[in-house]
Amino acid sequence: MSKFLKIIKNLPSKPGVYLFKSKTGQILYVGKAKNLKKRIASYFRKNNLPPDKKSMLEEISQIKHIVVDSEIEALLFELNLIKKYQPKYNIAFKDDKNYQYIKIDKSDDFPRIYTARKKKKDKAEYFGPFPSSKTIKQILNILNRFFHYRECRQKITQEGVVNKKYKICLRYHLERCFAPCVGKISKEKYSALIKQCKMFLEGRKNILLKDLENKMRFAAQKQNFEEAARLRDQIINLKTIISRQITVKEKVEKNPAIFELKKILRLKSKPKRIECFDISNIAGKFATGSMVVFKNGLPAKQEYRRFKIHISGKSNDVAMMNEMLMRRFKHSDWPLPGLIVLDGGKGQLGGALKILSFYHLKIPSIALAKQNEEIYLPPHQKFWCGGVPQKSKLLILPKNSKVLFLFQNLRDEAHRFAIAYHKKLRQKVFLT
């Protein structure tokens, strides 16, 4: 695409993370690169791209990048961003069979850390799932370089160490293992090391940082300068990772569509959480409803919910929508949205306002009609338009509006999610 040639030309030839974003600021894809310039340019040079990647290229409106110091940092950023934002095309490119976990196996006196295909009901701890086997191997390589835990498969017991049952291996001399097998590190210190690995994988890096700093000071006080120097290097590496992650988070979470949305609808505050609802059925049969959630303008797929509609008979989208909304707002344990978007028109919006009134809720609500992309507004919006009622009940946004793109993304995602559940119910009945 010619519009990106200038951007690509000015990209640095350094390691980093790149983000492909849509017109609304939605993150479509997150990737890592040893050389940002070469990697991003490769997408626009290949003519034999698979259909899903070609589809992605058509949606790209913005290319963002963050330069890092090493491939290790790039890998960690990519993983964290994929897990947090679950970009549309990262998920599409992955094969479910490649999803794996990191397992901390505590069946030995000196626990092991390795990959696992499935979570078992054992005393081990699991982290993930991670997007691919390649990614998980890279993460474990980083983890081992950072913490030097053992990678061998032999069963090591404290008794065997005392009786000198084991022999030291090459990984100790390569500074990739503390050699608990021959007593180079005590069982207590090794357990503390595994605890640090766990904190790292859980994302509790600030707590880990304080723990390492305390241990470094203690080692220095005891004049164990070699241990203090090792801990100092760990602290420097960890601080670099934390500072980079904060920078990435700040850059990613700014979504211009949310600011524009607040202005257009005259909301009192930015709607950090938006919920969109849709109904899917065939002449009233196999009716399903979907609720999708966007946070800061981006999908939060872990908070999507689906509903099997109980109303039977002829198709009545308004009644079905009302049933779904009644059931949704019974869940006082679910966070309330800052804005509700309904797939439909006046009927769906009117029903939603009655249900909100029943639950004594004042939540800004709109309905988006598919035919002409008309946005229906409540007749009286004093509670969310700064005390000024709207004169018109209909809002038409320009076709290039970022807010309209956001609403369309919400509607399309809700439709996709409802259709998927609808098909599942239909297939189940046909199979029976």
C-alpha positions in Angstrom: 0.0 0.0 0.0 1.5 3.3 -1.2 0.2 5.3 1.8 2.5 3.2 4.1 5.7 3.5 2.0 6.8 6.7 3.7 6.2 5.2 7.2 8.1 2.0 6.3 11.0 4.0 4.8 11.4 5.9 8.1 11.2 2.8 10.4 14.3 1.9 12.4 16.2 -1.3 11.7 16.0 -2.3 15.3 14.2 -4.9 17.4 10.7 -4.0 18.6 7.0 -4.5 18.6 4.6 -3.3 15.9 0.9 -2.8 16.0 -1.5 -2.7 13.0 -4.6 -0.6 13.9 -7.9 0.0 12.2 -9.5 3.4 11.5 -11.2 3.4 14.9 -7.9 2.6 16.7 -8.7 -1.0 17.2 -5.6 -3.2 17.4 -5.8 -5.7 14.5 -2.5 -7.4 14.9 0.5 -7.3 17.3 3.9 -8.7 16.2 7.5 -8.7 17.2 10.6 -8.2 15.0 14.3 -8.5 15.1 14.4 -5.7 12.5 11.2 -3.6 12.4 11.8 -2.1 9.0 12.3 -5.4 7.2 9.5 -7.2 9.0 6.8 -4.6 8.4 7.9 -4.1 4.8 7.6 -7.8 4.2 3.8 -7.7 4.6 3.4 -5.3 1.7 5.9 -7.1 -0.7 4.3 -10.5 -0.6 1.8 -11.3 -3.3 1.1 -14.8 -2.1 -0.4 -13.9 1.3 -3.1 -16.2 2.7 -6.7 -14.8 2.6 -6.8 -13.9 6.3 -3.6 -11.7 6.0 -4.9 -10.1 2.8 -8.1 -9.2 4.7 -6.0 -7.8 7.5 -4.0 -5.5 5.2 -7.3 -4.1 3.8 -8.3 -3.0 7.3 -5.0 -1.5 8.4 -5.2 2.3 8.8 -2.3 2.9 11.2 1.0 1.3 11.9 2.6 1.9 15.3 5.9 0.6 16.6 7.9 0.6 19.8 11.7 0.1 19.7 13.2 -2.1 22.4 16.7 -3.1 23.4 16.5 -6.8 22.5 14.5 -9.6 21.0 13.7 -10.8 24.5 11.9 -7.6 25.4 10.1 -7.6 22.0 8.8 -11.1 22.7 7.6 -10.2 26.2 5.8 -7.1 24.9 4.2 -9.1 22.1 2.9 -11.7 24.5 1.5 -9.2 27.0 -0.3 -7.2 24.3 -1.8 -10.3 22.7 -3.0 -11.6 26.1 -4.4 -8.2 27.1 -6.1 -7.1 23.8 -6.6 -10.4 22.0 -6.2 -8.8 18.5 -8.5 -10.1 15.8 -5.8 -11.5 13.5 -3.4 -12.8 16.1 -6.1 -15.2 17.1 -7.1 -16.0 13.4 -3.5 -17.0 12.5 -3.1 -19.4 15.4 -3.9 -23.1 15.4 -5.7 -24.2 18.6 -3.6 -27.3 18.7 -0.5 -25.2 19.3 -1.8 -23.7 22.5 0.3 -24.8 25.5 0.9 -24.0 29.1 4.0 -23.3 31.2 4.0 -25.9 34.1 5.9 -25.6 37.4 6.1 -29.2 38.4 6.5 -29.5 42.2 6.7 -33.3 42.4 10.5 -33.2 42.9 12.4 -31.6 45.8 13.8 -29.3 43.1 10.9 -28.3 40.9 11.1 -28.2 37.1 9.6 -25.7 34.7 8.5 -27.0 31.2 5.7 -26.9 28.6 2.5 -28.9 29.0 -0.3 -29.5 26.5 -3.1 -29.8 29.0 -3.8 -28.7 32.6 -4.0 -31.7 34.9 -5.5 -32.0 38.4 -2.2 -32.3 40.2 -0.1 -30.1 42.5 1.6 -28.4 39.7 1.0 -24.7 38.7 0.0 -23.8 35.2 0.4 -20.5 33.3 -1.2 -19.7 29.9 -2.4 -20.8 27.5 0.2 -19.2 25.2 -0.4 -18.5 21.5 2.1 -21.0 20.0 4.7 -23.6 20.8 7.4 -21.3 19.3 6.4 -18.4 21.6 6.3 -20.6 24.7 9.8 -22.0 24.0 11.1 -18.4 23.6 9.5 -17.4 26.9 11.1 -20.4 28.7 14.4 -19.5 27.2 14.1 -16.0 28.6 13.0 -17.3 32.0 15.9 -19.7 32.2 18.5 -17.0 31.2 17.0 -14.8 33.9 16.7 -17.3 36.7 18.9 -20.3 35.9 16.5 -23.0 37.1 17.2 -26.6 36.1 16.0 -27.9 32.8 17.0 -31.5 33.0 14.4 -34.2 33.2 16.0 -36.4 35.9 14.2 -36.7 39.3 16.4 -35.0 41.9 15.9 -35.6 45.6 17.6 -34.0 48.6 18.8 -37.4 49.7 20.3 -38.0 46.3 22.2 -34.7 46.4 23.6 -35.5 49.9 24.7 -39.0 48.7 26.3 -37.5 45.6 24.2 -39.5 43.3 24.2 -37.0 40.4 26.9 -35.5 38.2 27.2 -31.8 37.2 26.3 -31.0 33.5 27.4 -28.5 30.9 24.6 -26.1 31.6 26.2 -25.2 34.9 29.4 -24.2 33.1 27.4 -22.2 30.6 25.8 -20.3 33.5 22.3 -21.6 32.6 21.8 -23.7 35.8 22.7 -23.3 39.5 23.3 -27.1 39.6 21.0 -28.1 42.5 21.9 -31.7 41.7 25.3 -31.4 43.2 24.4 -28.9 46.0 25.6 -25.7 44.3 22.4 -24.1 45.5 20.4 -25.2 48.6 16.9 -26.5 48.5 15.6 -23.4 50.3 17.3 -21.0 47.9 16.2 -23.0 44.9 12.6 -22.9 46.1 12.9 -19.1 46.5 14.2 -19.0 42.8 11.1 -20.9 41.6 8.9 -18.5 43.6 10.5 -15.6 41.7 9.8 -17.4 38.4 6.1 -17.7 39.4 5.9 -14.0 40.3 7.5 -13.1 37.0 4.9 -15.3 35.0 2.0 -13.8 37.1 3.1 -10.3 36.1 3.9 -9.3 39.7 7.2 -7.8 38.5 7.1 -4.8 41.0 6.8 -7.2 43.9 9.6 -9.3 42.5 11.8 -6.2 42.0 11.4 -5.3 45.7 12.2 -8.8 46.7 15.4 -8.8 44.6 16.5 -5.4 46.0 16.1 -6.6 49.6 18.1 -9.7 48.8 20.8 -7.7 47.1 21.2 -5.4 50.1 21.3 -8.4 52.5 24.0 -10.0 50.3 26.0 -6.8 50.3 25.8 -6.5 54.1 27.1 -10.0 54.4 29.9 -9.1 52.0 28.7 -11.7 49.6 29.6 -9.4 46.7 29.4 -12.0 43.9 25.7 -12.8 44.9 25.0 -9.1 45.2 26.4 -8.4 41.7 24.3 -11.2 40.2 21.1 -9.8 41.9 22.1 -6.3 40.7 22.2 -7.5 37.1 18.8 -9.1 37.5 17.3 -5.9 38.9 18.7 -3.8 36.0 17.1 -6.2 33.4 13.8 -6.3 35.3 13.6 -2.6 35.6 14.2 -2.2 31.8 11.3 -4.6 31.1 8.9 -2.9 33.5 9.7 0.6 32.1 9.2 -0.6 28.5 5.8 -2.2 29.4 4.5 1.0 31.0 5.4 2.9 27.8 3.7 0.4 25.6 0.5 0.5 27.7 0.4 4.3 27.6 0.8 4.3 23.9 -1.8 1.6 23.2 -4.7 2.7 25.4 -5.2 6.1 23.8 -8.2 5.7 21.4 -9.3 8.9 19.6 -12.8 7.4 18.9 -13.6 7.4 22.6 -12.9 11.1 23.0 -14.9 11.9 19.9 -17.8 9.7 21.2 -17.9 11.6 24.4 -18.1 14.9 22.5 -20.8 13.8 20.0 -23.1 12.3 22.5 -22.3 15.0 25.1 -21.5 12.3 27.7 -20.4 13.4 31.2 -17.4 11.1 31.0 -15.6 8.8 28.5 -17.4 5.5 28.3 -14.5 3.2 29.3 -16.8 0.1 29.1 -19.3 -0.2 26.2 -21.7 -3.1 25.9 -23.4 -4.0 22.6 -26.4 -6.4 22.3 -27.7 -8.4 19.3 -30.3 -11.1 18.6 -30.0 -14.0 16.1 -32.8 -16.4 15.1 -34.6 -18.0 12.2 -38.3 -17.3 12.3 -38.2 -17.3 16.1 -36.3 -20.7 16.3 -32.9 -21.3 17.9 -33.0 -17.7 19.2 -29.8 -16.5 20.8 -28.5 -13.2 22.2 -25.0 -11.8 22.5 -23.4 -9.2 24.7 -20.0 -8.0 23.6 -17.8 -5.7 25.7 -15.3 -3.1 24.5 -13.0 -1.5 27.0 -11.3 1.8 25.9 -12.6 1.1 22.4 -11.1 -2.4 22.2 -12.7 -5.8 22.5 -12.5 -7.5 25.9 -13.4 -11.0 24.7 -13.1 -12.6 28.1 -16.2 -10.6 29.2 -18.4 -11.5 26.3 -21.6 -13.2 27.3 -24.2 -15.2 25.3 -27.9 -16.0 26.1 -30.2 -18.7 24.9 -33.5 -16.9 24.4 -36.5 -18.6 26.1 -39.3 -16.8 24.2 -40.8 -19.1 21.6 -43.1 -18.6 18.7 -42.8 -16.1 15.9 -39.8 -13.9 15.6 -40.0 -10.9 17.9 -36.6 -9.2 18.1 -37.8 -6.5 20.5 -39.2 -9.0 23.0 -36.1 -11.1 22.7 -33.9 -8.2 23.2 -35.9 -7.2 26.3 -35.5 -10.7 27.7 -31.8 -10.6 27.2 -31.4 -7.2 28.8 -33.6 -8.2 31.8 -31.3 -11.2 32.4 -28.1 -9.1 31.9 -29.0 -6.5 34.5 -30.0 -9.1 37.1 -26.3 -9.7 37.3 -25.3 -7.1 39.9 -21.9 -8.7 40.0 -21.1 -7.6 36.4 -19.6 -4.1 36.0 -22.1 -1.5 34.6 -21.3 -0.1 31.2 -20.8 3.6 30.4 -22.7 3.2 27.2 -25.2 0.6 25.8 -25.4 0.0 22.0 -28.3 -2.0 20.7 -28.5 -3.6 17.2 -31.9 -2.3 16.1 -34.2 0.7 16.0 -36.8 2.6 18.0 -38.4 -0.6 19.4 -35.2 -2.0 20.8 -34.2 1.3 22.3 -37.7 1.9 23.9 -37.6 -1.5 25.5 -34.1 -1.0 26.8 -35.1 2.3 28.4 -38.0 0.7 30.2 -35.8 -2.1 31.6 -33.2 0.4 32.8 -35.9 2.3 34.5 -37.1 -0.9 36.1 -33.7 -1.5 37.6 -33.3 2.3 38.5 -30.3 2.6 36.2 -29.3 5.7 34.2 -27.0 4.4 31.5 -26.6 6.2 28.2 -28.2 4.0 25.5 -28.5 4.2 21.7 -29.7 1.9 18.9 -27.9 1.4 15.6 -30.1 0.5 12.6 -28.3 -1.5 9.9 -30.0 -0.2 6.7 -28.8 3.4 6.7 -26.5 3.3 9.8 -28.9 5.6 11.6 -28.4 6.1 15.3 -31.5 6.3 17.4 -31.3 8.4 20.6 -33.6 8.5 23.6 -36.2 11.3 23.4 -35.0 12.7 26.7 -31.3 12.5 27.7 -31.1 15.0 30.6 -29.3 12.5 32.7 -26.4 12.0 30.3 -26.3 15.0 28.0 -25.3 17.5 30.6 -28.9 18.5 31.3 -29.7 19.5 27.7 -32.4 17.5 25.9 -31.8 16.4 22.3 -34.1 18.1 19.8 -33.8 15.2 17.4 -34.2 11.5 18.1 -32.0 10.5 15.1 -28.3 11.0 14.6 -26.6 10.5 11.2 -22.8 10.5 11.4 -20.5 11.0 8.4 -19.3 7.8 6.7 -15.7 8.6 7.7 -16.5 9.2 11.4 -14.3 7.3 13.9 -17.3 7.0 16.2 -19.4 5.4 13.4 -16.6 2.9 12.7 -16.5 2.1 16.4 -20.3 1.5 16.5 -20.0 -0.7 13.4 -17.2 -2.7 14.9 -19.3 -3.2 18.1 -22.4 -4.2 16.1 -20.5 -6.6 13.8 -18.7 -8.3 16.7 -22.0 -8.7 18.5 -23.6 -10.1 15.4 -20.7 -12.5 14.8 -20.9 -13.8 18.4 -24.7 -14.2 18.3 -24.5 -16.1 15.0 -21.8 -18.4 16.3 -24.0 -19.5 19.2 -27.1 -19.7 17.0 -25.3 -22.1 14.7 -24.1 -24.2 17.6 -27.6 -24.6 19.0 -29.0 -25.4 15.5 -26.3 -28.0 14.8 -27.0 -29.6 18.2 -30.7 -30.0 17.4 -30.0 -31.4 13.9 -27.5 -33.9 15.2 -30.0 -35.1 17.8 
